[in-house]
């Protein structure tokens, strides 16, 4: 299931596009910009993704 971030009541397809809409800057990494807190632990979306996705199988 693909999730979207909403900024200014508009859904954005990627963390980068949502962060750019929120800040007005084209030079921003949305995966590092957006943060979430789970069980009292704050982390970036990049940290969450790295901890919760499987590595690609060897080719």
FIZASE-532881 format. One record per residue: residue in three letters; x, y, z of N, C-alpha, C in turn. Coordinates in pm, whole numbers, plus 50000, padded with zeros to 5 digits. Each point is the difference from the previous one (the first is absolute). Layout:
BEGIN
<node><type>Ala</type><n_X>X</n_X><n_Y>Y</n_Y><n_Z>Z</n_Z><ca_X>X</ca_X><ca_Y>Y</ca_Y><ca_Z>Z</ca_Z><c_X>X</c_X><c_Y>Y</c_Y><c_Z>Z</c_Z></node>
...
! end
This chain:
BEGIN
<node><type>Unk</type><n_X>50084</n_X><n_Y>49883</n_Y><n_Z>50000</n_Z><ca_X>49916</ca_X><ca_Y>50117</ca_Y><ca_Z>50000</ca_Z><c_X>50088</c_X><c_Y>50124</c_Y><c_Z>50000</c_Z></node>
<node><type>Unk</type><n_X>49974</n_X><n_Y>50089</n_Y><n_Z>49909</n_Z><ca_X>50078</ca_X><ca_Y>50124</ca_Y><ca_Z>49989</ca_Z><c_X>49931</c_X><c_Y>50109</c_Y><c_Z>50080</c_Z></node>
<node><type>Unk</type><n_X>50076</n_X><n_Y>50068</n_Y><n_Z>50082</n_Z><ca_X>49949</ca_X><ca_Y>50111</ca_Y><ca_Z>50082</ca_Z><c_X>50040</c_X><c_Y>50132</c_Y><c_Z>49937</c_Z></node>
<node><type>Unk</type><n_X>49926</n_X><n_Y>50103</n_Y><n_Z>50033</n_Z><ca_X>50031</ca_X><ca_Y>50135</ca_Y><ca_Z>49952</ca_Z><c_X>50008</c_X><c_Y>50094</c_Y><c_Z>50118</c_Z></node>
<node><type>Unk</type><n_X>50080</n_X><n_Y>50103</n_Y><n_Z>49984</n_Z><ca_X>50008</ca_X><ca_Y>50108</ca_Y><ca_Z>50099</ca_Z><c_X>49913</c_X><c_Y>50114</c_Y><c_Z>49951</c_Z></node>
<node><type>Unk</type><n_X>49925</n_X><n_Y>50059</n_Y><n_Z>50089</n_Z><ca_X>49917</ca_X><ca_Y>50115</ca_Y><ca_Z>49964</ca_Z><c_X>50063</c_X><c_Y>50127</c_Y><c_Z>50054</c_Z></node>
<node><type>Unk</type><n_X>50014</n_X><n_Y>50097</n_Y><n_Z>49912</n_Z><ca_X>50050</ca_X><ca_Y>50132</ca_Y><ca_Z>50036</ca_Z><c_X>49907</c_X><c_Y>50102</c_Y><c_Z>49936</c_Z></node>
<node><type>Unk</type><n_X>49952</n_X><n_Y>50093</n_Y><n_Z>50080</n_Z><ca_X>49905</ca_X><ca_Y>50102</ca_Y><ca_Z>49953</ca_Z><c_X>49877</c_X><c_Y>49934</c_Y><c_Z>49938</c_Z></node>
<node><type>Unk</type><n_X>49953</n_X><n_Y>49893</n_Y><n_Z>50063</n_Z><ca_X>49879</ca_X><ca_Y>49926</ca_Y><ca_Z>49960</ca_Z><c_X>50014</c_X><c_Y>49935</c_Y><c_Z>49862</c_Z></node>
<node><type>Unk</type><n_X>50122</n_X><n_Y>49976</n_Y><n_Z>49957</n_Z><ca_X>50024</ca_X><ca_Y>49934</ca_Y><ca_Z>49872</ca_Z><c_X>50090</c_X><c_Y>49879</c_Y><c_Z>50023</c_Z></node>
<node><type>Unk</type><n_X>49963</n_X><n_Y>49884</n_Y><n_Z>49946</n_Z><ca_X>50086</ca_X><ca_Y>49882</ca_Y><ca_Z>50015</ca_Z><c_X>50118</c_X><c_Y>50007</c_Y><c_Z>49902</c_Z></node>
<node><type>Unk</type><n_X>50117</n_X><n_Y>49960</n_Y><n_Z>50049</n_Z><ca_X>50121</ca_X><ca_Y>49998</ca_Y><ca_Z>49919</ca_Z><c_X>50048</c_X><c_Y>49856</c_Y><c_Z>49989</c_Z></node>
<node><type>Unk</type><n_X>50054</n_X><n_Y>49963</n_Y><n_Z>49887</n_Z><ca_X>50038</ca_X><ca_Y>49862</ca_Y><ca_Z>49974</ca_Z><c_X>50130</c_X><c_Y>49956</c_Y><c_Z>50063</c_Z></node>
<node><type>Unk</type><n_X>50086</n_X><n_Y>50095</n_Y><n_Z>50038</n_Z><ca_X>50129</ca_X><ca_Y>49963</ca_Y><ca_Z>50058</ca_Z><c_X>50032</c_X><c_Y>50092</c_Y><c_Z>50117</c_Z></node>
<node><type>Unk</type><n_X>50083</n_X><n_Y>49955</n_Y><n_Z>50093</n_Z><ca_X>50043</ca_X><ca_Y>50088</ca_Y><ca_Z>50108</ca_Z><c_X>50073</c_X><c_Y>50124</c_Y><c_Z>49948</c_Z></node>
<node><type>Unk</type><n_X>50077</n_X><n_Y>49985</n_Y><n_Z>49892</n_Z><ca_X>50072</ca_X><ca_Y>50114</ca_Y><ca_Z>49944</ca_Z><c_X>49904</c_X><c_Y>50107</c_Y><c_Z>49949</c_Z></node>
<node><type>Unk</type><n_X>49900</n_X><n_Y>49960</n_Y><n_Z>49922</n_Z><ca_X>49908</ca_X><ca_Y>50099</ca_Y><ca_Z>49945</ca_Z><c_X>49919</c_X><c_Y>50067</c_Y><c_Z>50112</c_Z></node>
<node><type>Unk</type><n_X>49962</n_X><n_Y>49926</n_Y><n_Z>50103</n_Z><ca_X>49927</ca_X><ca_Y>50059</ca_Y><ca_Z>50113</ca_Z><c_X>50088</c_X><c_Y>50098</c_Y><c_Z>50077</c_Z></node>
<node><type>Unk</type><n_X>50125</n_X><n_Y>49965</n_Y><n_Z>50023</n_Z><ca_X>50092</ca_X><ca_Y>50089</ca_Y><ca_Z>50071</ca_Z><c_X>50027</c_X><c_Y>50126</c_Y><c_Z>49919</c_Z></node>
<node><type>Unk</type><n_X>50012</n_X><n_Y>49986</n_Y><n_Z>49870</n_Z><ca_X>50023</ca_X><ca_Y>50118</ca_Y><ca_Z>49915</ca_Z><c_X>49880</c_X><c_Y>50092</c_Y><c_Z>50001</c_Z></node>
<node><type>Unk</type><n_X>49879</n_X><n_Y>49942</n_Y><n_Z>50001</n_Z><ca_X>49879</ca_X><ca_Y>50082</ca_Y><ca_Z>50008</ca_Z><c_X>49992</c_X><c_Y>50071</c_Y><c_Z>50135</c_Z></node>
<node><type>Unk</type><n_X>50038</n_X><n_Y>49931</n_Y><n_Z>50106</n_Z><ca_X>49991</ca_X><ca_Y>50058</ca_Y><ca_Z>50135</ca_Z><c_X>50101</c_X><c_Y>50111</c_Y><c_Z>50022</c_Z></node>
<node><type>Unk</type><n_X>50120</n_X><n_Y>49986</n_Y><n_Z>49942</n_Z><ca_X>50107</ca_X><ca_Y>50096</ca_Y><ca_Z>50027</ca_Z><c_X>50022</c_X><c_Y>50102</c_Y><c_Z>49890</c_Z></node>
<node><type>Unk</type><n_X>49957</n_X><n_Y>49967</n_Y><n_Z>49878</n_Z><ca_X>50027</ca_X><ca_Y>50088</ca_Y><ca_Z>49887</ca_Z><c_X>50140</c_X><c_Y>49985</c_Y><c_Z>49945</c_Z></node>
<node><type>Unk</type><n_X>50074</n_X><n_Y>49902</n_Y><n_Z>50049</n_Z><ca_X>50138</ca_X><ca_Y>49977</ca_Y><ca_Z>49957</ca_Z><c_X>50009</c_X><c_Y>49877</c_Y><c_Z>49913</c_Z></node>
<node><type>Unk</type><n_X>50071</n_X><n_Y>50012</n_Y><n_Z>49889</n_Z><ca_X>50023</ca_X><ca_Y>49884</ca_Y><ca_Z>49913</ca_Z><c_X>50119</c_X><c_Y>49918</c_Y><c_Z>50047</c_Z></node>
<node><type>Unk</type><n_X>50076</n_X><n_Y>50053</n_Y><n_Z>50094</n_Z><ca_X>50122</ca_X><ca_Y>49935</ca_Y><ca_Z>50048</ca_Z><c_X>49975</c_X><c_Y>49938</c_Y><c_Z>50138</c_Z></node>
<node><type>Unk</type><n_X>49912</n_X><n_Y>49900</n_Y><n_Z>50005</n_Z><ca_X>49967</ca_X><ca_Y>49938</ca_Y><ca_Z>50128</ca_Z><c_X>49974</c_X><c_Y>49851</c_Y><c_Z>49980</c_Z></node>
<node><type>Unk</type><n_X>50046</n_X><n_Y>49921</n_Y><n_Z>50093</n_Z><ca_X>49978</ca_X><ca_Y>49856</ca_Y><ca_Z>49997</ca_Z><c_X>49883</c_X><c_Y>49969</c_Y><c_Z>50092</c_Z></node>
<node><type>Unk</type><n_X>49886</n_X><n_Y>49968</n_Y><n_Z>49943</n_Z><ca_X>49881</ca_X><ca_Y>49974</ca_Y><ca_Z>50078</ca_Z><c_X>50012</c_X><c_Y>49881</c_Y><c_Z>50093</c_Z></node>
<node><type>Unk</type><n_X>50083</n_X><n_Y>49902</n_Y><n_Z>49962</n_Z><ca_X>50018</ca_X><ca_Y>49882</ca_Y><ca_Z>50085</ca_Z><c_X>50071</c_X><c_Y>50037</c_Y><c_Z>50130</c_Z></node>
<node><type>Unk</type><n_X>50082</n_X><n_Y>50105</n_Y><n_Z>49999</n_Z><ca_X>50065</ca_X><ca_Y>50048</ca_Y><ca_Z>50122</ca_Z><c_X>49920</c_X><c_Y>50112</c_Y><c_Z>50067</c_Z></node>
<node><type>Unk</type><n_X>49925</n_X><n_Y>50077</n_Y><n_Z>49923</n_Z><ca_X>49923</ca_X><ca_Y>50113</ca_Y><ca_Z>50052</ca_Z><c_X>49886</c_X><c_Y>49954</c_Y><c_Z>50091</c_Z></node>
<node><type>Unk</type><n_X>49920</n_X><n_Y>49903</n_Y><n_Z>49952</n_Z><ca_X>49884</ca_X><ca_Y>49955</ca_Y><ca_Z>50078</ca_Z><c_X>50044</c_X><c_Y>49908</c_Y><c_Z>50112</c_Z></node>
<node><type>Unk</type><n_X>49944</n_X><n_Y>50021</n_Y><n_Z>50118</n_Z><ca_X>50035</ca_X><ca_Y>49923</ca_Y><ca_Z>50118</ca_Z><c_X>49874</c_X><c_Y>49942</c_Y><c_Z>50061</c_Z></node>
<node><type>Unk</type><n_X>50013</n_X><n_Y>49887</n_Y><n_Z>50064</n_Z><ca_X>49888</ca_X><ca_Y>49941</ca_Y><ca_Z>50071</ca_Z><c_X>50048</c_X><c_Y>49948</c_Y><c_Z>50134</c_Z></node>
<node><type>Unk</type><n_X>49907</n_X><n_Y>49989</n_Y><n_Z>50093</n_Z><ca_X>50032</ca_X><ca_Y>49950</ca_Y><ca_Z>50133</ca_Z><c_X>49914</c_X><c_Y>49878</c_Y><c_Z>50026</c_Z></node>
<node><type>Unk</type><n_X>50066</n_X><n_Y>49890</n_Y><n_Z>50031</n_Z><ca_X>49931</ca_X><ca_Y>49875</ca_Y><ca_Z>50032</ca_Z><c_X>50055</c_X><c_Y>49952</c_Y><c_Z>50133</c_Z></node>
<node><type>Unk</type><n_X>49909</n_X><n_Y>49978</n_Y><n_Z>50095</n_Z><ca_X>50037</ca_X><ca_Y>49955</ca_Y><ca_Z>50135</ca_Z><c_X>50109</c_X><c_Y>50089</c_Y><c_Z>50060</c_Z></node>
<node><type>Unk</type><n_X>49987</n_X><n_Y>50131</n_Y><n_Z>49977</n_Z><ca_X>50093</ca_X><ca_Y>50095</ca_Y><ca_Z>50059</ca_Z><c_X>50133</c_X><c_Y>50014</c_Y><c_Z>49929</c_Z></node>
<node><type>Unk</type><n_X>50017</n_X><n_Y>49930</n_Y><n_Z>49888</n_Z><ca_X>50126</ca_X><ca_Y>50006</ca_Y><ca_Z>49925</ca_Z><c_X>49977</c_X><c_Y>50078</c_Y><c_Z>49871</c_Z></node>
<node><type>Unk</type><n_X>50070</n_X><n_Y>50114</n_Y><n_Z>49986</n_Z><ca_X>49989</ca_X><ca_Y>50080</ca_Y><ca_Z>49878</ca_Z><c_X>50101</c_X><c_Y>49952</c_Y><c_Z>49897</c_Z></node>
<node><type>Unk</type><n_X>49953</n_X><n_Y>49993</n_Y><n_Z>49876</n_Z><ca_X>50089</ca_X><ca_Y>49959</ca_Y><ca_Z>49891</ca_Z><c_X>49952</c_X><c_Y>50061</c_Y><c_Z>49869</c_Z></node>
<node><type>Unk</type><n_X>50091</n_X><n_Y>50008</n_Y><n_Z>49904</n_Z><ca_X>49963</ca_X><ca_Y>50050</ca_Y><ca_Z>49867</ca_Z><c_X>49930</c_X><c_Y>49888</c_Y><c_Z>49924</c_Z></node>
<node><type>Unk</type><n_X>49932</n_X><n_Y>50038</n_Y><n_Z>49893</n_Z><ca_X>49939</ca_X><ca_Y>49897</ca_Y><ca_Z>49915</ca_Z><c_X>50107</c_X><c_Y>49908</c_Y><c_Z>49942</c_Z></node>
<node><type>Unk</type><n_X>50118</n_X><n_Y>50054</n_Y><n_Z>49971</n_Z><ca_X>50110</ca_X><ca_Y>49918</ca_Y><ca_Z>49947</ca_Z><c_X>50042</c_X><c_Y>49895</c_Y><c_Z>50103</c_Z></node>
<node><type>Unk</type><n_X>50010</n_X><n_Y>50040</n_Y><n_Z>50126</n_Z><ca_X>50038</ca_X><ca_Y>49904</ca_Y><ca_Z>50105</ca_Z><c_X>49893</c_X><c_Y>49893</c_Y><c_Z>50017</c_Z></node>
<node><type>Unk</type><n_X>49873</n_X><n_Y>50042</n_Y><n_Z>49998</n_Z><ca_X>49890</ca_X><ca_Y>49905</ca_Y><ca_Z>50012</ca_Z><c_X>50000</c_X><c_Y>49901</c_Y><c_Z>49884</c_Z></node>
<node><type>Unk</type><n_X>50017</n_X><n_Y>50052</n_Y><n_Z>49879</n_Z><ca_X>50000</ca_X><ca_Y>49915</ca_Y><ca_Z>49880</ca_Z><c_X>50115</c_X><c_Y>49900</c_Y><c_Z>50007</c_Z></node>
<node><type>Unk</type><n_X>50118</n_X><n_Y>50044</n_Y><n_Z>50039</n_Z><ca_X>50117</ca_X><ca_Y>49910</ca_Y><ca_Z>50008</ca_Z><c_X>49978</c_X><c_Y>49889</c_Y><c_Z>50102</c_Z></node>
<node><type>Unk</type><n_X>49933</n_X><n_Y>50033</n_Y><n_Z>50109</n_Z><ca_X>49980</ca_X><ca_Y>49901</ca_Y><ca_Z>50106</ca_Z><c_X>49886</c_X><c_Y>49903</c_Y><c_Z>49969</c_Z></node>
<node><type>Unk</type><n_X>49910</n_X><n_Y>50037</n_Y><n_Z>49905</n_Z><ca_X>49881</ca_X><ca_Y>49919</ca_Y><ca_Z>49979</ca_Z><c_X>49983</c_X><c_Y>49946</c_Y><c_Z>49858</c_Z></node>
<node><type>Unk</type><n_X>50102</n_X><n_Y>50006</n_Y><n_Z>49921</n_Z><ca_X>49992</ca_X><ca_Y>49940</ca_Y><ca_Z>49866</ca_Z><c_X>50106</c_X><c_Y>49893</c_Y><c_Z>49985</c_Z></node>
<node><type>Unk</type><n_X>49970</n_X><n_Y>49904</n_Y><n_Z>49919</n_Z><ca_X>50096</ca_X><ca_Y>49892</ca_Y><ca_Z>49974</ca_Z><c_X>50102</c_X><c_Y>50045</c_Y><c_Z>49899</c_Z></node>
<node><type>Unk</type><n_X>50124</n_X><n_Y>49959</n_Y><n_Z>50016</n_Z><ca_X>50099</ca_X><ca_Y>50033</ca_Y><ca_Z>49897</ca_Z><c_X>49966</c_X><c_Y>49927</c_Y><c_Z>49870</c_Z></node>
<node><type>Unk</type><n_X>50041</n_X><n_Y>50058</n_Y><n_Z>49890</n_Z><ca_X>49977</ca_X><ca_Y>49936</ca_Y><ca_Z>49870</ca_Z><c_X>50077</c_X><c_Y>49869</c_Y><c_Z>49993</c_Z></node>
<node><type>Unk</type><n_X>49939</n_X><n_Y>49896</n_Y><n_Z>49944</n_Z><ca_X>50073</ca_X><ca_Y>49873</ca_Y><ca_Z>49986</ca_Z><c_X>50114</c_X><c_Y>50016</c_Y><c_Z>49900</c_Z></node>
<node><type>Unk</type><n_X>50107</n_X><n_Y>49922</n_Y><n_Z>50016</n_Z><ca_X>50112</ca_X><ca_Y>50009</ca_Y><ca_Z>49905</ca_Z><c_X>49953</c_X><c_Y>49965</c_Y><c_Z>49860</c_Z></node>
<node><type>Unk</type><n_X>50059</n_X><n_Y>50065</n_Y><n_Z>49902</n_Z><ca_X>49963</ca_X><ca_Y>49975</ca_Y><ca_Z>49860</ca_Z><c_X>50063</c_X><c_Y>49873</c_Y><c_Z>49947</c_Z></node>
! end
